[in-house]
Amino acid sequence: MTREITADQWRSVRRAYRVTGARFAEMVARVPDPGAMVTAEWTVADTVAHVALIAKMYRSLARPDTAPLLDDRAQGQVRRTTVDTVSVLNTLVLKDFPERDIGVLVPELLAAIDEVLRVTEDADPATPLDWLGDSKVPLAGVLAHLVNELQIHGWDIAKAVKLPWTIPPGDAALFFELFLVGVLTHGVGHLIDTDEPPRERRIAVAFRSAYTSPVVLVLHRGRVTVEEPGGPVDARISFDPASLNLMLFHRIGKVRSALTRKIVIGGPRPWLLPAFLRVVRLP
């Protein structure tokens, strides 16, 4: 099943692309020490470099007439990448692009965002683009992915240096609706390959929030498909989009999300959800 990307969704993701980039830049400008650690491996400057590189890679996707940003070795790693080896790609690319001056990186980030918005103004948001692991993502989903990267890494930086940062739920919902559903309908490639043998048991999970259209994701024999709601399901997830994204990217725990009622799990067979999430997973 392929879902139409509406004109409203296209306008929303383009607005979020611009606004979230500007908010991220403003917050980073307030960081007193770009060398402060954000994770065990990355400083603030490393994190900004990572996000800026993604923005520049997406500029290359939107402008296939320009020279590619990555060399052949990195492009080969892009094609081989799964959700479990994204860190390998990140390490490789960050080593190849050593710039860590915030004063250089932030203008590059904003320039890449502006360029993508300019060259895609009249584009079809459903245009499939090559992504990691030989997957295909619609253009609107690629924009939604960078919005989520800015939101998640903005959250990381703000938490580390004690600055305010908000994730608007409507903007966070774009990641689920345009990127996650988009890659599952356009072609997942080997992005979510696992070493587990495919299960014969069909697992259907319904997702619903106040900011997205209801959808059912089905795992069957190792393949994930998207279905319209209405049929039998094993589990139901009602979610706050920002909390779901933070949980999927391991920023907050499942117990905390459940206790705060930001994510509510129900349905006749919710115990099947862990098996589903071992396949439908994020880095």
ABEGO torsion letter per residue (X at the ends): XBBBBBAAAAAAAAAAAAAAAAAAAAAAAABABAABBABAABBAAAAAAAAAAAAAAAAAAABAABBBABBAAAAAAAAABBAAAAAAAAAAAAAABABABAAAAAAAAAAAAAAAAAAAAABBAABBBBBBGGBBBBAAAAAAAAAAAAAAAAAAAAAAAGBBBBBBAAAAAAAAAAAAAAAAAAEAEAAABBABBBBABBBBBBBBBAABBBBBBBBBGGBBBBBBBGBBBABBBBBBAAAAAAAAAGABBAAAAAAAGABBBBEABAAAAAAAAAABBBX
